[in-house]
Amino acid sequence: MKKEVIEKLAALLTAAFGLVAALAWNDTIKAVFLELFGTADGIWPLLTYAVVVTVIAVVVTINIGKAANKATKTKDKKD
């Protein structure tokens, strides 16, 4: 039971720090788009922002999955 609590707590803390980092990047990316487009009042800047962020999220997620699989396979070979 104690191991499960520690694992869940670690997962929640990781998610919390991930959210903080995501919010920081969100503000940064918005600032970059404001510099490029001048304003975020139109649909096209907002749409472009959403597409770019989505593409970045997909690429990062795929790379994290590959790294996790590689680490798991390496660990399994050692055990």
C-alpha positions in Angstrom: 0.0 0.0 0.0 2.8 2.5 0.9 4.5 1.8 -2.5 1.3 2.6 -4.3 0.8 5.9 -2.4 4.4 7.0 -3.2 4.0 6.1 -6.9 0.7 8.0 -7.1 2.2 11.0 -5.2 5.2 11.0 -7.6 2.9 10.9 -10.6 0.8 13.8 -9.2 3.9 15.9 -8.5 5.3 15.2 -11.9 2.0 16.3 -13.5 1.9 19.4 -11.4 5.4 20.5 -12.4 4.5 19.6 -16.0 1.5 21.9 -15.8 3.7 24.8 -14.4 6.2 24.3 -17.2 3.4 24.1 -19.8 1.9 27.4 -18.6 5.3 29.1 -18.7 5.9 27.9 -22.3 2.4 29.0 -23.2 3.1 32.5 -22.1 6.4 32.4 -23.9 5.0 31.2 -27.2 2.2 33.7 -27.0 4.8 36.5 -26.6 6.6 35.2 -29.7 3.4 35.2 -31.7 2.6 38.7 -30.5 6.0 39.8 -31.8 5.4 38.1 -35.1 1.8 39.0 -35.8 1.6 42.2 -33.7 -1.7 41.2 -32.1 -3.7 38.1 -31.2 -7.1 39.7 -32.0 -7.7 37.8 -35.3 -8.6 34.3 -35.9 -5.5 33.5 -38.0 -2.9 34.3 -35.3 -4.9 32.2 -32.8 -5.3 29.4 -35.2 -1.6 29.4 -36.2 -0.7 29.4 -32.5 -2.9 26.5 -31.8 -1.6 24.5 -34.7 2.0 25.2 -33.8 1.5 24.3 -30.2 -0.3 21.1 -31.2 2.5 20.0 -33.6 5.1 20.7 -30.9 3.1 18.7 -28.3 2.8 15.7 -30.7 6.5 15.7 -31.6 7.6 15.9 -28.0 5.1 13.3 -26.9 6.3 10.9 -29.6 9.9 11.5 -28.6 9.2 10.9 -25.0 7.4 7.7 -25.8 10.4 6.5 -27.8 12.8 7.4 -25.0 10.6 5.6 -22.4 10.4 2.5 -24.6 14.2 2.5 -25.1 14.8 2.9 -21.4 12.4 0.1 -20.6 14.0 -2.3 -23.1 17.5 -1.4 -21.8 16.3 -2.0 -18.2 14.7 -5.3 -19.1 17.9 -6.6 -20.8 19.9 -5.8 -17.6 17.4 -7.6 -15.3 
